[in-house]
Every structure is written in C-alpha cells, then in structure tokens.
Amino acid sequence: MATFQEFIQHNEDRDGVRFSWNVWPSSRLEATRMVVPVAALFTPLKERPELPPIKYEPVLCSRATCRAVLNPLCQVDYRAKLWACNFCYQRNQFPPTYAGISEMNQPAELLPQFSTIEYVVQRGPQMPLIFLYVVDTCMEDEDLQALKESLQMSLSLLPPTALVGLITFGRMIQAHELGCEGISKSYVFRGTKDLSAKQLQEMLGLTKPAAAQGGRGPQVPQPPPSNRFLQPVQKIDMNLTDLLGELQRDPWPVTQGKRPLRSLGVALSIAVGLLECTFPNTGARIMTFIGGPATQGPGMVVGTS
C-alpha cells in the first residue's frame, strides 16, 4: 500500500501541479496562522495523454463569493441531482445537461483520476493577442539603432492577427496612431503628470467598448475590435516598420554628467490606461524596453545628478 508521500508524488507527476501544502486549513484560525500561504506551482503545456481536455464549460458553485469548480471531493446527491461544494458547503443544482448523471454514469469532474482538468470552453470568437511596445528613446545612438532593428524583426514573429501598439518616451511620452496612412501622428503627454484611464480616454477621444446587449436570441459573432492605437500586424506591418526605423534619440538636451529625464512611470501608466480603455478585462502584454531608471515623474527611482 502506497504511503501518503508516495500518493502525493504520484499526483504531482500525473497532474504537473505541486502545492505548498498537501492539506487544507481546517478552520479560519488555522488559516491565519499559516506562515506559508496556500499556493500552487504548475507545469505549462504538460503532456497528459491519459487526461484529455474536456470540451465543455466547468460547473461552478452558485455562491458568488466562492465560484469553486465541481471536483471529485464534492458530495453528490444523485437522486436529487445536487452537489455540495467542498469549499463553502453550498448545495448546488446540476445544470440540465447533467440530467442523466448517476453513480454508474459520472462526468469526468467526479472521477478520481481527473484531479486536474483542462477545460476547452466555447465562448464565441477568441480575442487576438495584444502586444504594446513601450520604447525608451533616452539611449545612445548605437543602442537605439540595435533596439529598432530587433523590434522590426520581432514584428515578423508575431501572428498576423495579433494587435500591436507603440508608445515611446523620454522627457515626454508619445502614443502613436498606427491607423494613419502616409503620415505619422502621435499624442504627446508630459512626463510629470499621471493620468487616469478616464482622463486618457477623453484626451485620446476613445469610445467605450459597446456593452453586450441582453436578449435570448442567438449572438452573432463579432469581428475582433481594433482602434487607432492597436492595429493588426498584417495591416500595419510596413507602416510600423518605417515608424520604428524613423525613431530618434530623445531631443531634449542633457547636461554633461547628468542623467536624461526618463518618464518611465507615466509611460507605463499611459500604456495600462490605453489597454483599460480599449480592451477592458482582456489579457495583453506590455513590452517595455528601457535604457535606465526613471528620473522624473511618478515612479522616479533616482534624480538626474
């Protein structure tokens, strides 16, 4: 008979998941006394041929403050078609698709060998990947040239449908419009003033994304949204390549022996605000390329001396 340690080791090898604790705190007091919090390390893209992905929606606890997922540790009443959450003990009704559930006909979520499940949810069109480049222009000419060449090369490695944007900063911050044909257009912001997402939305003239309309009719798939500042790579590849090639070192003079004025904090704030205004509650990647610490404005690390 396997020991508890061997049982845990087997589960870790099978699922690719390791927890900081192998038991759940039995009381609120016990949870407050934990020196190391409950956490999990997982192996991305782990191959699990014996545990195929499940191609339907997970069943969630109905309590708004819980929302745990149905799992083998939940107590199930097959006659009443109810299950009790093992985290908050809330009793939940199974959805209509589980009408045929029984002790002899269990879904994968209740089978012990499916202790970790990958769900493939079908929720309409997927959003494209979003990359927002935030580029420091307070660099030596040689370093800036090497960076521009690397960024131009990176565009060819992105999926054609990925959305990409560009923000450059030095003493001032520039948010570049990428939808303009034959002309470079950007909005300039001071590097000493932080802006909220709402202020940025008003300054850039961005409209709020349309809210999902209610109704019981079928939802017509909508194309992925884009805007002036985030465009598909396949659409603005040449324009963005030319724009990156034309980037120049920050024009503001720097006194000998001093550091340049680098507004990194405000640049990142504008990047986050831009994503909040255009793609709220959507995953995105802000890629920051810097040549030194922030020397002015919010997030300043050191002065210019």
Secondary structure, DSSP 8 states (H G I E B T S, - for coil): ---HHHHHHHHHHHH-EEES-SS--SSHHHHHT-SS---EEE-TT---TTS--B-S---B-S-TTT--B--TTSEEETTTTEEE-TTT--EEE--GGGTT-BTTB--GGGSTT-SS--B----SS----EEEEEEE--S-HHHHHHHHHHHHHHHTTS-TT-EEEEEEESSEEEEEESS-SSS-EEEEEETT----HHHHHHHHT----------SS----------SSSEEHHHHHHHHHHHHHT-----S---TTS-----HHHHHHHHHHHHHHHSTT---EEEEE-SS---SSTT--S---
